[in-house]
Amino acid sequence: MEFFSGRTLLIATKHGKEMAIAPLMERALRVKCVVAKDFDSDVFGTFSGEVPRENSPLETARNKCMAAMKQEGADLCIASEGSFGPHPLIPFAYCDEEWLLMKDMLHGLEFSHCEISPETNFDAREIVSERDLKEFAKKVRFPEHALILRPGEKNYNDMAKGVQSESMLLSVFRSIISKYGTCYVETDMRAHLNPTRMKVIARATEQLVLKLQKLCPVCGTPGFGVTRVNPGLPCELCGNPTASTLSYTLFCQKCKHEQTQLYPRGKQTEEARFCNWCNP
């Protein structure tokens, strides 16, 4: 893409996210990716909770970019921030909500994408027996995915991160049990120790690339994308507006050009069963 071609894209990470981000960005944007040196993203919050995250995931990714660019003197940077918890649509399932944000200080632009995926091994449990420990480890795909052990959910004493071998797992577990009587075990969600999360970051990168490839028809700026989803698709029976999507509003953050895309889902009417007038 000519807009970014030949520039250096800084990746704000300390957990190996360049493995998922760099190949896709370099191929699609023709940039050279580099990793911020000795960048400590843990100051913005840790998954294990000893450093609370103070801002939203999007704002945290933005803050990472700003800090890394200041540190390295760069004008183009990308960062990600993940959150894990109950899936918004699938009952009793966890999800990975992965925000990816790229800041272009040269042009005063910002591009982002949020990928929500049910593909995660995120889990945690208080455990007192080695049998339960081994069952939990198997369930969360250990040792391919690392674990974190500590005395309690809010007790960070003697915490061990990045546990990746059975011998280390048992050794740390026995030490914590002998001292505290119980052990809190959770999945290590840092990207370099969680292959499933790394795949979600790669998918988020792919989607961000697709957004960047959509150019404004007026000024040619990347990221000409959907900023508003407009309801009002007419009912096939009575013609009244329904809550279903009638159009998208697309917007250019550079020249402020706005465009309406009608019937983005390929439907010009909605079934009567989804109409509040015909089926109240």
N, C-alpha and C positions, 0 to 999 in steps of 0.2 A: 504494500500500500504506500503510495508516494507521500502521503501526508506525514508518515512516521519514518520513511525509509532513510537508513543511514544513521539514525539517532541511537543513543544508548538508553536502554530501559533498565532502570535500577529496580531490583527486587528486594523489598524490605522484609527479610525473614532471617531467622536463626535456626529454623527447623526443616531445612531441605526442601522448601516448597518450589524452589527453582526447577526441581526435577519434573514437576507437573506443569509449571507455567512457561519456562524458557523455550522449550522446543516449539510449542504452539505459537507463541508470540513472535519468535524469530522467523518462523516460516511464513506466517500470515502478514506481519507488519514490516518485515525486512529490517528489524532492529537488532542491535547487539545487546544481549541481556548480561548484566553483571549483578552480583549479590553484594549488598551493603556489608562492609567489613565490620566484624565484631558488633553487629547490631543486636541490641538486647530488647527483643519484643516483649519479654516478661514484665517489663515495667508498666505495660499497658494492661496487665492482668494475666493470670494463669488459670488453666483449666482445673487444677487441683485446689484452687481457692485460697492459697496463702497470700496471693496478691489479688485483691478484688478488682474486677473490671468496672471502671467508673462510668463508662459511656456505652452507647449502643454499639452493636457490631459494626455498622457502617461508619459511625464517627470514629471508632477505634481504628478501623482500617485507614481512614483519612489521616488520623494522627500519626500512625505508623509511617505513612508516605511523607508527611511533612517533616517528621523527625529524621528520617533517612535521607531526604533530599538536603536538609540543612547540614547533616553530618558529611555527606559526600559531595556537596556542591552540584547536585544533579537537577535537571529540569523536567525529567520524565520518570515516573515511579509507579510501581504497582505493589499492592499489599492485599492480604486476605485476612479475614477474621471469622472464626466459626463459633457457632452456638449449638448446644445439644440439649434435647429435651423432648417432651411429648409431641408427636406429629399433629399438626393442626387439623388434619382430615381423617387420619387412620387411627381408630381407637386402640388403646393399649400398645401403641408402637412408638418407638423413639425415632427421631430424625436428626439429620445434620443440616443446619441452615448455614450455608457458606456464602459470605459476602466477599466479592472481589471488587477492588476499586483501583482505578488508574488515574493519576493526576498528571496533566500536561501543563506545566507552568509557562512554557513558551507561548502557548496559545490561550492560556487562561481557561482551560477546559477540564472537565472531570467526567469519567465514564465508570459505570458500575453495573454489577449484575448480582442477583441473589439466587443461588441454587439450593432448593430444598429437596433433600433426598432421604428416603426411608432406609437407604443402605448405610447402616452404621452398626458397630458392635458396642456402642455406648451402653455402659451398665456399671452398677456399683452395689456392694453388699457388705454387711457386717458379718464376719465369719469367725467361728471359734474352732472348727475342726479341719483337719487336713483333707478329709474326704470331701467336705463341702468346698474347700478351696480348689481342689482338683476338678470338681464338677463345674465350678464357676469358670475356671481357666479354660476348660475345654469349650464351654458355651461361647466365650468371647474370642475364640480362635487364637489362644496363646499357644506357642510363643511367637507366632508370626506377628501378632499384635501384643505390644508390651503392656505391663500392668504397673499400677502404683499402689503401694501398701503404706498404711499409717495406723496409729492406734484408734482413731475415731474420725467421723466425718469432719469435725471441726478441730480435731487435735492433730497438729502438724509436727509433733515431736517424733524424732526417729523416722521420718518419712523417707521412703525409698522410691525413686522414680526410675522409669526405664528398665524395669525388671523383665528380662528376656530369656532366662534359662530356668529350667525346673529346679536346679540345685540352688540358684540364688533365690528363687521364689520360696522354697521350703526354709532356707536359712533365715531369710528376713521374717517370714511368717512366724517361725518358732521363736525368734528373738522378741518380736512384738508381743506374742501371746504370753511368753514367760514373764514379761515386764508389766503388761497392761491387762491381760486376761481376755482380750478380744482384739480383732484386727479388721480394719476397714479396707476393703480391696476394691479398686476401680480401674477401668480401662484407661490407659495413657492415650489421650487424644491428640498429643502433639504429632504433627503430620509425618515427620520422619520415622515415627515409631508406630504409625497406624496406616497400613496400606489402603484400607477401605476409605479412609478420609482423603488420602492423596488422590484417589480416583475421582472423588467428588470435586476436589479442587481442579482437577484436569477438565471435568465437564463444565464447571463454572467458567474456566478459561475459554473453552470452545464457544460457549454462549456469548461471552463478552466479545470475542473475535467477530462473531456474526453481527453483533450490534455495531461494532466499529466499521464493518464493511458496508453498512447502510449509510449512504452519503446524502446530505441535504441537496435537493434538486436545485436550489438557488445558489448556494455558495460552495457546495462540495465538501463541507465539513463532515467528518465521520460522526457516527452515533445518532443519526436522524431516526429517533425511535419513539415508541409509544409512551406518552406521558399521562394519558387519561383513557379510561375505558368507559364508553357512554352507553347506558342502557336505553331501551325503548324499541326493541325489535317488535314489529306489529304482530298481533295474533292472527293466525291464518283464518280464523272463523269470524271474529268481530272487528278486527282491525285496530283495536285499542293497543297502546304501547304496553309491553311486558317488561319484566326486569332483565330479560336476556339482552345480550350485547348487540347494539345496533351499529356502532362504529368505534373506531379508535381515533384518538387525536395524536398526531405525530408532531414533534417539535424539534427545532434546531436551537441548541443552546448558544450558538455563535451569532447568527443573524436574526434569530427569533422567528424564522418562518414557521408557520403552522399549517398543517394539512389534515383533512379528515379522510379516513379510509372507511367507506361503508361496507357493511356485511363482511367483516374480516374472517368470520367462521364459515363463509360460503352459504349462509342461509338468509333468505330475504323475509321469511315469516317464521313465527314460532308456533309450535303445536298448542292447541287449545288447552291441553291439560296443564300447561305451564302459565296460563293466563289467569290473573286474579279476577277478571270480569267473568270469564266463562267457567272457571273452576275455583270459586272463592273458598 
